[in-house]
């Protein structure tokens, strides 16, 4: 079971690395006016979103495996699962925002994306605290 836990941690870290970086690409897309640079950033965003989506799957599968294997119980786990659902929603929101950029329909400022970029940091912080400290 320790191998599963190790793989879960690696894939979660990898998934969140993508969630940390993709909104930074959005910040640059929201500021960019050069057509060639916009196309390059869109290509980077597409590839990163696709790869991050792939990484999310084993992170969730190994997490489910741990849950079924250890049978964790407690309020901390319910809170963690709620935050994981929010992380999945954030991931899909990134995909929706990327599509808006591709259509040239973005209406949000680079400042908005700078704040949006902080959401996965807060989610990961809270998830790690819940898993390690198990406060309730």
C-alpha positions in Angstrom: 0.0 0.0 0.0 3.0 2.3 0.5 3.7 2.1 -3.3 0.1 3.3 -4.0 0.5 6.1 -1.5 3.8 7.2 -3.1 2.3 7.1 -6.6 -0.7 9.1 -5.4 1.6 11.8 -4.0 3.6 11.9 -7.2 0.6 12.2 -9.5 -1.1 14.8 -7.2 2.0 16.9 -7.2 2.3 16.6 -10.9 -1.4 17.5 -11.5 -1.1 20.5 -9.2 2.1 21.7 -10.9 0.0 22.0 -14.1 -2.8 23.8 -12.1 -0.2 26.2 -10.8 1.2 27.0 -14.2 -1.8 27.0 -16.6 -3.3 30.2 -15.0 0.1 31.9 -15.3 -0.2 31.2 -19.1 -3.7 32.9 -18.8 -2.1 35.9 -17.2 0.2 36.3 -20.2 -2.6 35.6 -22.7 -4.7 38.3 -21.1 -1.9 40.8 -21.6 -0.5 39.8 -25.0 -1.3 41.7 -28.2 1.2 40.1 -30.6 -0.5 37.4 -32.7 2.5 35.1 -32.9 3.0 35.2 -29.2 -0.7 34.6 -28.6 -0.6 31.5 -30.8 2.5 30.2 -29.0 0.9 30.8 -25.6 -2.3 29.1 -26.7 -0.3 26.1 -27.9 1.5 25.9 -24.6 -1.9 26.1 -22.8 -3.4 23.4 -24.9 -0.5 21.0 -24.3 -0.3 21.7 -20.6 -4.1 21.3 -20.1 -4.1 18.0 -22.0 -1.1 16.7 -20.0 -2.5 17.9 -16.7 -5.8 16.2 -17.5 -3.9 12.9 -18.1 -2.1 13.3 -14.7 -5.3 14.0 -12.8 -6.7 10.5 -13.7 -4.0 8.4 -11.9 -4.0 10.9 -9.0 -7.7 10.2 -8.5 -7.5 6.5 -9.1 -4.6 6.0 -6.6 -6.5 8.2 -4.1 -9.6 6.1 -4.5 -7.5 2.9 -4.1 -6.0 4.3 -0.8 -9.5 5.2 0.4 -10.8 1.7 -0.3 -7.7 0.0 1.0 -7.4 1.9 4.3 -11.0 2.6 4.8 -10.3 6.1 6.3 -13.1 7.6 8.2 -13.6 10.9 9.9 -14.6 14.4 9.2 -11.2 15.4 7.8 -11.7 12.9 5.0 -15.1 14.4 4.0 -13.6 17.8 4.0 -10.6 16.6 1.9 -12.9 14.9 -0.6 -14.9 18.2 -0.9 -11.7 20.0 -1.6 -10.7 17.4 -4.2 -14.0 17.9 -5.9 -13.3 21.7 -5.9 -9.9 21.0 -7.4 -11.5 18.9 -10.2 -13.9 21.8 -10.8 -11.0 24.2 -10.9 -9.3 22.0 -13.5 -12.4 22.0 -15.7 -12.8 25.8 -15.2 -9.3 26.1 -16.6 -10.3 24.1 -19.6 -13.3 26.4 -20.1 -11.2 29.5 -19.8 -8.7 28.1 -22.3 -11.5 27.6 -24.8 -12.6 31.2 -24.4 -9.0 32.3 -25.1 -9.0 30.1 -28.2 -12.2 31.7 -29.5 -10.9 35.2 -28.6 -13.8 35.6 -26.2 -11.9 36.2 -22.9 -13.3 39.2 -20.9 -11.2 38.9 -17.8 -8.2 40.9 -17.0 -4.7 39.8 -16.2 -5.3 40.9 -12.6 -8.3 38.6 -12.3 -6.1 35.7 -13.5 -3.4 36.5 -11.0 -6.0 36.0 -8.2 -7.5 33.0 -10.0 -3.9 31.5 -10.0 -3.9 31.4 -6.1 -6.9 29.0 -5.8 -4.9 25.8 -6.3 -2.3 26.9 -3.8 -5.0 27.3 -1.2 -6.7 24.0 -2.1 -3.4 22.1 -1.9 -2.5 23.8 1.4 -5.8 22.8 3.0 -5.8 19.3 1.6 -2.3 18.6 2.9 -3.2 20.0 6.3 -6.3 17.9 6.5 -4.4 14.7 5.5 -1.4 15.3 7.8 -3.0 16.9 10.9 -6.5 15.2 10.7 -7.9 18.1 12.8 -11.4 16.5 13.1 
